[in-house]
Amino acid sequence: MGSRHNVDKEADAPRPSRGLEAGIDRLERARDARRRERDEGNLRGQRVRGWTEKLLARVLSGTVYALTTLAAILLGKLTTALVMMAMSWLCCSEFYTMSRLSGRGPNEVFGLAAAVLFPLAPLTGQLAWTLVVLFVFIAAVAGWYVMTPRANISDVATTVFGPIYTSLMLSCIVIIRMCDAGVEGALLTFGVMGSVWLSDSAAFFVGSRLGRHKLAPRISPNKSIEGLIGGLLGCLLIWVLLWALGVRGISLTLALACGVLVGIFSVVGDLFESRIKRGVGVKDSGDIMPGHGGLLDRTDSMLFGGTIAFLLLQLGGIL
């Protein structure tokens, strides 16, 4: 009797409605979906936290880099040359590392030696010494090529291009600093570098917030035309400020020309290095700077921006 009574009670117990069962199923599916998103790091909170961490790392490492460079510029031409020398060596080393990923075999001993010497040559005050370094470097690479059967012409081209790209162009910053040993020389040098930095930062923030139209999607998908415009405005701001302060007698016309061209060539330098990285299948040239990657990732715009600034200032009679 007891067993039959229990069966009757179970039969009489209320069953969940189909609507309730469907609701439970939807909750379970949503929970499973959120679990997968959480495991993949795709939840909104995770994305916001990741973006914030990346931004903080980028700002902090960039600040340390900028303050170190500023201190060197303020101290004078020798410290500026030494910092540019260290940067050149690191950038050239990262370039050679990427080159080896594409199957090239550069002579790093000769290349890195040239990368060290190019920023120091302007300290002599004579262009001839830069040409001496360049000639001796190319002659040494030529001798290495002749004496090394395994080396090919691509290895030679990569060896020579590395320090010219990463060091000879960066030595223009040293030449700009040497135009005046006092405050004006420091202001002009920091203005040149600051215009490139602000261009990069403005392009990053404007592009992140307002970017809709891709600038070069196959090379750098995150860059946008809106970011380019923001970067140009940031670069122009620094150059107009240099004119307003009367630094070295820069005219408004020259300041505007420098602002536009330095901003444009900074982007060219950035895209050029991005093309190199895409060609060898790496995201960053290195990992020395959190949030930025390698030093070459942080300096790529300066190589082109600083060189065009030097040329414009030279042609404008400022240097």
C-alpha positions as CSV (number, residue, x, y, z in Angstrom):
1,M,0.0,0.0,0.0
2,G,2.8,2.4,0.9
3,S,4.6,1.9,-2.4
4,R,1.4,2.5,-4.3
5,H,0.7,5.6,-2.3
6,N,4.1,7.0,-3.1
7,V,3.6,6.3,-6.9
8,D,0.3,8.2,-6.7
9,K,1.9,11.2,-5.0
10,E,4.6,11.4,-7.7
11,A,2.0,11.2,-10.4
12,D,0.0,14.0,-8.8
13,A,3.2,16.2,-8.4
14,P,3.1,19.3,-10.6
15,R,5.4,19.1,-13.7
16,P,7.3,22.2,-15.0
17,S,5.5,23.9,-17.8
18,R,7.0,23.8,-21.3
19,G,7.6,27.6,-21.1
20,L,9.6,27.2,-17.9
21,E,11.7,24.4,-19.4
22,A,12.3,26.5,-22.5
23,G,13.4,29.4,-20.3
24,I,15.8,27.2,-18.4
25,D,17.3,25.9,-21.6
26,R,17.8,29.5,-22.8
27,L,19.6,30.4,-19.6
28,E,21.8,27.4,-19.8
29,R,22.7,28.2,-23.5
30,A,23.4,31.8,-22.5
31,R,25.6,30.6,-19.6
32,D,27.5,28.3,-21.9
33,A,28.0,31.0,-24.5
34,R,29.3,33.4,-21.9
35,R,31.6,30.7,-20.6
36,R,33.1,30.3,-24.1
37,E,33.4,34.1,-24.5
38,R,35.1,34.3,-21.0
39,D,37.5,31.5,-21.9
40,E,38.4,33.3,-25.2
41,G,38.6,36.7,-23.4
42,N,35.7,38.2,-25.4
43,L,33.5,39.5,-22.6
44,R,32.9,43.2,-22.7
45,G,34.6,43.7,-19.3
46,Q,37.6,41.7,-20.4
47,R,37.9,43.7,-23.6
48,V,37.7,47.0,-21.7
49,R,40.3,45.8,-19.1
50,G,42.6,44.5,-21.8
51,W,42.4,47.8,-23.8
52,T,43.0,49.8,-20.6
53,E,46.0,47.7,-19.6
54,K,47.5,48.1,-23.1
55,L,46.9,51.8,-23.0
56,L,48.5,52.2,-19.6
57,A,51.5,50.1,-20.7
58,R,51.8,52.1,-23.8
59,V,51.6,55.5,-22.0
60,L,54.1,54.5,-19.2
61,S,56.7,53.0,-21.5
62,G,56.3,55.9,-23.9
63,T,56.7,58.4,-21.1
64,V,60.0,56.8,-19.9
65,Y,61.3,56.8,-23.5
66,A,60.3,60.4,-24.0
67,L,61.7,61.6,-20.6
68,T,65.0,59.8,-21.2
69,T,65.4,61.4,-24.7
70,L,64.4,64.8,-23.4
71,A,67.0,64.6,-20.6
72,A,69.7,63.7,-23.2
73,I,68.7,66.6,-25.5
74,L,68.8,69.1,-22.6
75,L,72.2,68.0,-21.5
76,G,73.7,68.6,-24.9
77,K,74.9,67.2,-28.2
78,L,77.1,64.5,-26.8
79,T,74.4,62.9,-24.7
80,T,72.0,63.2,-27.6
81,A,74.4,61.4,-29.8
82,L,74.9,58.7,-27.2
83,V,71.2,58.1,-26.8
84,M,70.7,58.0,-30.6
85,M,73.6,55.6,-30.9
86,A,72.0,53.2,-28.4
87,M,68.6,53.5,-30.1
88,S,70.3,52.9,-33.5
89,W,72.0,49.8,-32.3
90,L,68.8,48.3,-30.9
91,C,66.7,49.3,-34.0
92,C,69.3,47.8,-36.3
93,S,69.5,44.6,-34.3
94,E,65.7,44.2,-34.4
95,F,65.8,44.8,-38.2
96,Y,68.4,42.1,-38.7
97,T,66.4,39.7,-36.5
98,M,63.3,40.2,-38.7
99,S,65.5,39.9,-41.8
100,R,66.7,36.5,-40.7
101,L,63.1,35.3,-40.4
102,S,62.7,35.9,-44.1
103,G,65.8,33.8,-44.9
104,R,68.4,36.6,-45.2
105,G,71.9,36.3,-43.7
106,P,73.2,39.8,-43.0
107,N,76.6,40.5,-41.5
108,E,75.5,41.8,-38.2
109,V,79.1,42.6,-37.0
110,F,79.7,45.1,-39.8
111,G,76.1,46.4,-39.8
112,L,75.8,47.0,-36.0
113,A,79.3,48.7,-36.0
114,A,78.1,51.1,-38.6
115,A,74.9,51.7,-36.7
116,V,77.0,52.8,-33.7
117,L,79.2,55.1,-35.7
118,F,76.7,57.0,-37.8
119,P,75.2,59.0,-34.9
120,L,78.7,59.8,-33.6
121,A,80.1,61.0,-36.9
122,P,78.2,64.4,-36.8
123,L,80.0,65.3,-33.6
124,T,83.2,66.0,-35.7
125,G,81.3,68.8,-37.3
126,Q,82.3,67.6,-40.8
127,L,80.0,65.8,-43.2
128,A,83.1,64.1,-44.6
129,W,83.4,61.8,-41.6
130,T,79.9,60.5,-42.2
131,L,80.9,59.7,-45.8
132,V,84.1,58.0,-44.5
133,V,82.0,55.8,-42.2
134,L,79.7,55.0,-45.1
135,F,82.5,54.2,-47.5
136,V,84.4,52.0,-45.0
137,F,81.2,50.2,-44.1
138,I,80.3,49.4,-47.7
139,A,83.9,48.4,-48.6
140,A,84.0,46.0,-45.6
141,V,80.7,44.5,-46.7
142,A,82.0,44.2,-50.2
143,G,85.1,42.4,-48.9
144,W,83.0,40.0,-46.8
145,Y,80.9,39.2,-49.9
146,V,83.9,38.4,-52.0
147,M,85.4,36.2,-49.3
148,T,82.2,34.4,-48.3
149,P,80.8,32.0,-50.9
150,R,77.6,31.3,-49.0
151,A,76.7,35.0,-48.9
152,N,74.4,36.2,-51.7
153,I,73.4,39.6,-53.0
154,S,70.3,39.7,-50.8
155,D,72.5,39.3,-47.7
156,V,74.7,42.2,-48.9
157,A,71.7,44.5,-49.6
158,T,70.1,43.7,-46.2
159,T,73.4,44.3,-44.4
160,V,73.9,47.7,-46.0
161,F,70.3,48.8,-45.8
162,G,69.9,48.0,-42.0
163,P,72.2,50.8,-40.5
164,I,71.3,53.3,-43.3
165,Y,67.7,52.9,-42.5
166,T,67.9,52.7,-38.7
167,S,71.0,54.8,-37.9
168,L,72.0,57.1,-40.7
169,M,68.5,58.6,-40.8
170,L,68.4,58.8,-37.0
171,S,71.7,60.7,-37.0
172,C,69.7,63.7,-38.4
173,I,68.5,64.3,-34.9
174,V,72.1,64.7,-33.7
175,I,72.7,67.2,-36.5
176,I,69.6,69.2,-35.5
177,R,70.8,69.3,-31.9
178,M,74.2,70.6,-33.0
179,C,72.7,73.7,-34.6
180,D,72.8,75.5,-31.2
181,A,74.4,74.5,-28.0
182,G,71.9,76.4,-25.9
183,V,68.2,76.3,-25.2
184,E,67.1,77.1,-28.7
185,G,68.9,74.0,-30.1
186,A,67.3,71.8,-27.4
187,L,63.8,73.3,-28.1
188,L,64.2,72.8,-31.8
189,T,65.3,69.2,-31.4
190,F,62.7,68.3,-28.9
191,G,60.1,70.1,-31.1
192,V,61.1,67.9,-34.1
193,M,60.8,64.7,-32.0
194,G,57.8,65.9,-30.1
195,S,55.9,66.6,-33.4
196,V,56.4,63.0,-34.4
197,W,55.4,61.7,-31.0
198,L,52.3,63.8,-30.9
199,S,51.4,62.9,-34.4
200,D,51.6,59.2,-33.5
201,S,49.6,59.7,-30.3
202,A,46.9,61.8,-31.9
203,A,46.6,59.4,-34.8
204,F,46.2,56.5,-32.3
205,F,43.5,58.2,-30.1
206,V,41.6,59.7,-33.0
207,G,41.7,56.5,-35.0
208,S,40.6,54.4,-32.0
209,R,37.6,56.6,-31.4
210,L,36.6,58.0,-34.8
211,G,38.3,55.7,-37.3
212,R,35.9,54.5,-40.0
213,H,37.8,54.6,-43.3
214,K,40.9,52.4,-43.6
215,L,44.1,54.0,-44.7
216,A,46.1,50.8,-45.7
217,P,44.1,47.8,-44.6
218,R,46.4,45.2,-46.2
219,I,49.5,46.6,-44.4
220,S,48.1,48.1,-41.2
221,P,44.4,47.3,-40.6
222,N,44.1,49.6,-37.6
223,K,45.2,52.8,-39.3
224,S,42.5,55.1,-40.6
225,I,42.2,58.2,-42.6
226,E,40.6,59.9,-39.6
227,G,43.7,58.9,-37.6
228,L,45.9,60.4,-40.3
229,I,44.1,63.7,-40.1
230,G,44.3,63.7,-36.3
231,G,48.0,63.0,-36.5
232,L,48.6,65.8,-39.0
233,L,46.8,68.3,-36.7
234,G,48.9,67.2,-33.7
235,C,52.1,67.6,-35.7
236,L,51.1,71.0,-37.0
237,L,50.3,72.1,-33.5
238,I,53.9,71.6,-32.4
239,W,55.4,73.3,-35.4
240,V,53.1,76.3,-35.0
241,L,54.1,76.5,-31.4
242,L,57.8,76.6,-32.4
243,W,57.0,79.5,-34.7
244,A,55.1,81.3,-32.0
245,L,58.0,80.9,-29.6
246,G,60.4,82.3,-32.3
247,V,62.7,79.3,-32.1
248,R,65.6,79.8,-34.5
249,G,63.5,82.3,-36.4
250,I,61.3,79.7,-38.0
251,S,58.7,81.4,-40.3
252,L,55.1,80.5,-40.3
253,T,55.3,79.2,-43.9
254,L,58.2,76.9,-43.0
255,A,56.4,75.8,-39.8
256,L,53.3,74.8,-41.8
257,A,55.3,73.0,-44.4
258,C,57.2,71.1,-41.7
259,G,54.0,70.2,-39.9
260,V,52.4,68.7,-42.9
261,L,55.4,66.9,-44.4
262,V,56.8,65.6,-41.1
263,G,53.3,64.3,-40.3
264,I,52.9,62.6,-43.7
265,F,56.4,61.1,-43.7
266,S,55.9,59.9,-40.1
267,V,53.0,57.8,-41.4
268,V,55.1,56.6,-44.3
269,G,57.8,55.4,-41.9
270,D,55.2,53.6,-39.8
271,L,53.6,51.9,-42.8
272,F,57.1,50.9,-44.2
273,E,58.0,49.1,-41.0
274,S,54.5,47.6,-40.8
275,R,55.1,46.2,-44.3
276,I,58.4,44.7,-43.2
277,K,56.7,43.0,-40.2
278,R,53.9,41.7,-42.3
279,G,56.4,40.3,-44.8
280,V,58.1,38.2,-42.2
281,G,55.0,37.3,-40.2
282,V,55.6,39.1,-36.9
283,K,53.4,41.5,-35.0
284,D,56.2,43.5,-33.3
285,S,59.9,44.0,-34.1
286,G,60.7,43.1,-30.5
287,D,59.4,43.3,-26.9
288,I,61.6,45.9,-25.2
289,M,58.8,48.4,-24.8
290,P,55.6,47.2,-23.2
291,G,52.6,48.4,-25.2
292,H,54.7,49.3,-28.2
293,G,56.7,46.2,-29.0
294,G,60.2,46.7,-30.1
295,L,62.2,50.0,-30.2
296,L,61.9,50.0,-34.0
297,D,58.1,50.0,-33.6
298,R,58.4,53.1,-31.5
299,T,61.1,54.8,-33.7
300,D,59.9,53.9,-37.2
301,S,58.0,57.2,-37.6
302,M,61.0,59.2,-36.2
303,L,63.4,57.8,-38.9
304,F,61.4,59.4,-41.7
305,G,59.9,62.3,-39.8
306,G,63.3,63.4,-38.4
307,T,65.0,63.1,-41.7
308,I,62.5,65.2,-43.6
309,A,62.5,67.8,-40.8
310,F,66.3,68.0,-41.1
311,L,66.1,68.5,-44.9
312,L,63.4,71.2,-44.6
313,L,65.2,73.0,-41.8
314,Q,68.4,72.9,-43.9
315,L,66.7,74.2,-47.0
316,G,64.9,76.8,-45.0
317,G,68.3,78.2,-43.7
318,I,67.5,77.3,-40.0
319,L,70.5,74.8,-39.6
